[in-house]
Amino acid sequence: MKPGKNKKKVLNIVYILLAVMVVVFFARDVFMYTINGVEELLYPIQSKIYFLGKKAKESTENVINYKELLSENTKLKNTLVEKSLLEEENIKLLEENKRLRNLLQMKDSFTFKFKVGKLSFQQTRELYESFAINLGSVDGINKNMPVLFNEALIGKVEKVFKDYSIVQMITFQDSVVSATAGDNVLGIIKGNRSEELIFEPVSIYEAQLEVGSKVYTSGISDIYPKGLYIGEISEVRKKYENSVEYILKLPFNVMDMNEIIVLTEVDR
């Protein structure tokens, strides 16, 4: 090959390379300009997508935080409830302990043999009629045994089953108990299906009772021994001309009854 032709060929290649470089240079600017233009066109969409994504992320984080707070709140509530129940249980145990201590003190001063039981059931509609106790024939309980709450008479055993018994209360409307009030004023206590009892003296002319006069069983009975406390006169109520009736209130609230005393042996 001739030297002149080779030189021309080399120059042609150089020109082509220079042309390519110029095209690439300007093409890059055009490409970048195009990209920038596209980005400007897509910016609102990108911004919207970014905003929605960020909001979704925040919402997700809020939901997670809410669930964590809810879970923590639930745990705190459960802890408070458990603490409250524990405190309430402790109060009940302390109250029961106090009642049992009082019963032990009574045992030393009581002249009757007795057994301690618990009130196991009482219907609201029979609040002043009867209730069940957790002592029965297996515990040596028999019909007509007197029943006390604290040191006050509340009734007698009416029905006896193996593991429990039914107590008829002195507040029952058909209940009648021989009693003495004040300075040995003899009379009877009648039930009234309420916390009130009615004391009727045998002789209204001999009776001179006042509010505060204490009433006890008289002992004129095959069921109740003498000296069981019933209550005290809370009201002197006029019935008709030259006649009054004496009202007693139970010395306790029947809703507070829990441990009861059954007199198993009494000296008459």
RATAWO-V749616 format. One record per residue. N is the residue number from 0. RES is the residue in one small letter. SS is DSSP state (A for helix, B for strand, O for the rest). PHI is phi in whole degrees, 0 to 359 (999 if undefined). OMEGA is omega in radians with two decimals (999 if undefined). Layout:
BEGIN
N,RES,SS,PHI,OMEGA
N,RES,SS,PHI,OMEGA
END
This chain:
BEGIN
0,m,O,999,-3.09
1,k,O,282,-3.12
2,p,A,297,-3.12
3,g,A,292,3.14
4,k,A,292,3.13
5,n,A,293,3.14
6,k,A,296,3.13
7,k,A,295,-3.14
8,k,A,295,3.14
9,v,A,294,3.13
10,l,A,298,3.13
11,n,A,299,3.14
12,i,A,295,3.13
13,v,A,297,3.13
14,y,A,298,-3.13
15,i,A,297,3.13
16,l,A,298,3.11
17,l,A,297,3.13
18,a,A,297,3.13
19,v,A,297,-3.13
20,m,A,296,3.12
21,v,A,297,3.14
22,v,A,298,-3.13
23,v,A,297,-3.13
24,f,A,300,-3.14
25,f,A,289,3.13
26,a,A,295,3.11
27,r,A,298,3.12
28,d,A,297,3.11
29,v,A,297,-3.13
30,f,A,297,3.13
31,m,A,297,3.11
32,y,A,297,3.14
33,t,A,295,3.14
34,i,A,299,3.12
35,n,A,299,3.12
36,g,A,295,3.11
37,v,A,296,3.14
38,e,A,297,3.10
39,e,A,296,3.11
40,l,A,292,-3.09
41,l,A,274,-3.07
42,y,A,306,3.13
43,p,A,302,-3.14
44,i,A,291,3.12
45,q,A,299,3.14
46,s,A,298,3.14
47,k,A,296,3.14
48,i,A,297,3.13
49,y,A,299,-3.14
50,f,A,297,3.14
51,l,A,295,3.12
52,g,A,296,3.13
53,k,A,295,3.14
54,k,A,296,3.12
55,a,A,297,3.12
56,k,A,296,3.12
57,e,A,296,3.13
58,s,A,298,3.12
59,t,A,298,3.11
60,e,A,297,3.12
61,n,A,296,3.13
62,v,A,297,3.13
63,i,A,297,3.12
64,n,A,297,3.13
65,y,A,297,3.13
66,k,A,297,3.12
67,e,A,295,3.11
68,l,A,295,3.13
69,l,A,297,3.12
70,s,A,297,3.12
71,e,A,295,3.12
72,n,A,297,3.12
73,t,A,297,3.12
74,k,A,297,3.13
75,l,A,296,3.12
76,k,A,298,3.13
77,n,A,299,3.12
78,t,A,297,3.12
79,l,A,295,3.13
80,v,A,297,3.12
81,e,A,299,3.12
82,k,A,295,3.14
83,s,A,296,3.13
84,l,A,296,3.13
85,l,A,295,3.12
86,e,A,296,3.13
87,e,A,296,3.12
88,e,A,295,3.11
89,n,A,296,3.11
90,i,A,298,3.13
91,k,A,297,3.13
92,l,A,295,3.10
93,l,A,296,3.12
94,e,A,296,3.14
95,e,A,295,3.10
96,n,A,300,3.12
97,k,A,296,3.14
98,r,A,296,-3.14
99,l,A,294,3.07
100,r,A,297,3.11
101,n,A,297,3.12
102,l,A,295,3.11
103,l,A,295,3.09
104,q,A,294,3.11
105,m,A,296,-3.08
106,k,A,300,-3.12
107,d,A,286,-3.06
108,s,A,255,-3.09
109,f,O,282,-3.13
110,t,O,266,-3.10
111,f,O,248,2.99
112,k,B,278,-3.08
113,f,B,209,3.03
114,k,B,233,-3.14
115,v,B,260,3.09
116,g,B,228,3.12
117,k,B,235,3.02
118,l,B,290,-3.05
119,s,B,255,-3.14
120,f,B,196,3.07
121,q,O,205,3.12
122,q,O,278,-3.13
123,t,A,300,-3.11
124,r,A,288,3.11
125,e,A,244,-3.03
126,l,O,302,-3.13
127,y,O,244,-3.13
128,e,O,243,-3.07
129,s,B,200,3.03
130,f,B,203,-3.12
131,a,B,257,3.08
132,i,B,236,-3.05
133,n,O,271,3.06
134,l,O,241,-3.12
135,g,O,222,-3.08
136,s,A,297,3.13
137,v,A,292,3.13
138,d,A,262,3.12
139,g,O,83,-3.13
140,i,O,274,3.11
141,n,O,234,3.12
142,k,O,298,3.08
143,n,O,75,3.04
144,m,O,291,3.13
145,p,B,295,-3.13
146,v,B,234,-3.12
147,l,B,238,2.91
148,f,B,241,-2.91
149,n,O,57,3.12
150,e,O,247,-3.08
151,a,B,253,3.11
152,l,B,293,3.09
153,i,B,237,3.11
154,g,B,166,3.14
155,k,B,219,3.09
156,v,B,289,-3.10
157,e,B,259,3.14
158,k,B,226,-3.11
159,v,B,239,3.05
160,f,O,240,-3.06
161,k,O,298,-3.03
162,d,O,250,3.13
163,y,O,205,3.14
164,s,B,219,3.08
165,i,B,252,3.14
166,v,B,255,3.04
167,q,B,269,-3.03
168,m,B,275,3.10
169,i,O,288,3.08
170,t,O,275,3.09
171,f,O,298,-2.99
172,q,O,297,-3.14
173,d,O,261,-3.10
174,s,O,282,3.09
175,v,B,223,-3.13
176,v,B,230,3.08
177,s,B,289,-3.05
178,a,B,212,3.01
179,t,B,234,-3.12
180,a,B,228,3.10
181,g,O,59,-3.14
182,d,O,273,3.08
183,n,O,59,3.02
184,v,B,281,-3.09
185,l,B,279,3.11
186,g,B,189,3.12
187,i,B,230,3.06
188,i,B,260,3.11
189,k,B,246,3.08
190,g,O,283,-3.06
191,n,O,221,-3.11
192,r,O,53,3.10
193,s,O,203,3.11
194,e,O,287,3.13
195,e,B,268,3.02
196,l,B,242,-3.13
197,i,B,246,3.06
198,f,B,257,3.13
199,e,B,245,3.11
200,p,B,295,3.07
201,v,O,297,3.10
202,s,O,236,-3.11
203,i,O,290,-3.11
204,y,O,280,-3.13
205,e,O,271,-3.05
206,a,O,283,3.03
207,q,O,224,-3.08
208,l,O,266,3.13
209,e,O,235,3.05
210,v,O,299,-3.10
211,g,O,103,3.10
212,s,O,296,-3.10
213,k,B,274,-3.09
214,v,B,236,3.14
215,y,B,229,3.03
216,t,B,293,-3.05
217,s,O,274,-3.06
218,g,O,91,3.10
219,i,O,275,-3.04
220,s,O,195,3.06
221,d,O,274,-3.06
222,i,O,247,-3.02
223,y,O,260,3.09
224,p,O,286,-3.13
225,k,O,286,2.97
226,g,O,94,3.08
227,l,O,282,-3.09
228,y,B,288,3.12
229,i,B,250,-3.13
230,g,B,163,3.10
231,e,B,224,-3.12
232,i,B,296,3.14
233,s,B,252,-3.11
234,e,B,200,3.01
235,v,B,253,-2.99
236,r,B,250,-3.13
237,k,B,283,-3.14
238,k,B,263,3.09
239,y,B,207,-3.03
240,e,O,307,3.11
241,n,O,59,-3.13
242,s,B,220,3.10
243,v,B,226,2.99
244,e,B,232,-3.07
245,y,B,257,-3.09
246,i,B,258,3.02
247,l,B,247,2.97
248,k,B,245,3.08
249,l,B,306,-3.11
250,p,O,282,3.11
251,f,O,201,3.09
252,n,O,267,-3.09
253,v,A,298,3.12
254,m,A,289,-3.12
255,d,A,265,-3.09
256,m,O,294,3.11
257,n,O,217,3.05
258,e,B,285,3.12
259,i,B,236,-3.13
260,i,B,241,3.06
261,v,B,251,3.12
262,l,B,281,-3.07
263,t,B,270,3.09
264,e,B,218,-3.13
265,v,O,230,3.05
266,d,O,263,-3.10
267,r,O,256,999
END
